[in-house]
Amino acid sequence: MPQKHPATSPAMSPSVAKKKRKTLPHEVKLDIIHRHDRGKKTNSIARYHGLTPSTVSTIFKSVDSIKRLVRPYLPSKLKEPPELVILQWIK
C-alpha cells in the first residue's frame, strides 16, 4: 500500500512568507472618517488613499476607538473637536 502524505497547503509551507499588515497613521484614519462624514462614498475614499473598500469600512466601524487613541496626542485644552484640529494640521 502506498504511503500517505499529510495534507499541506501553501500557507503551511515554511517557505511561503506571511502577508504583513500595514499600519495606517492616525491622520489618514481621521481623514477617512472626515471624508465619510462629509458624504463621500467608500469606493472614492478607498481609491484616494490607495486602500481597499473593506479597509475603509473597517475604519468607519471603529470611529470611537480611533478618536480615543488620538486624543492623548493632542494639546489638553482644545476649543475644537480633536478631529478638526488634526485635519487642519494635515493640510
N, C-alpha and C positions, 0 to 999 in steps of 0.2 A: 504494500500500500504506500502511495507517495506521501512524503512528509508534508504536513500542513504548515503554512506560513501565517504568522499573525497578520491581522488586518492592519494596514497602515494608511495614513492619509498624509498629504503634503505638509499639513500643519504639525504632524507628529515627527516629521523628519528633522533631525538636528541641523541639517544644512540649510533649511529654509528659515530666513530671518523673520521675526515678528514685525508687523507694521507698527511704527512708533506713532504715538499720538502727539498732535501739535497743541500747544497751549496758546490760546489767544490772549493778547493783552486786554486788560480791563477797559482800556479806551476803545478798542474795537467792539467789545461786547456792548458797551454803553452806546456807541454809535449805532449798532444794530438795533438796540432797543428804541433809541430815539427815532430812527427811520420808521420802525414798525408803528410807533405811537403816532407818527405823522401820516400814516395811511399807505406807506409803500408796501408793495407786495413782496412776499417771501422770496420768490424767484429773482426779483430785481435786486434785492438786498444781497442775496447769495452771490449773484454774478458780480456785483460791485466789489465785494470782499474776496472773491475767488473761493467761495465755500460751497458746500452742498446745501440744498434747501433743508435737509434734515438737521444739519448742524445749526442752521439759523433758527429752526423751530425749537430745538432743544434750548437754545439761549432764551427764547421767548418764555419757555416754561419755567426757567429758573431766574426770572427777573428779581424776585425778592432777595434771594441769596446773593446774587451778583451785587445788588445795591448795598447789602450788609457788608460784603467783603471790601468794597471800595471805600466806604465811609471812613474807616480809620486812617486812610492815607490823605484825607483832606484836612484843611485847617479846621480847628474846632468850632469857630464861630462863623457860620455862613448865613447870609440872608437869602440865598437862593438854594434850591434843591441841589444836591451834590452832582446829579447827572448833568445839569446845565453848566455848572462850574467846570466839570471835566470836558464837556463838549466844547465849551469856549476855549479851554486850554488846548484842545486838539487842533482847532482851526488856526 
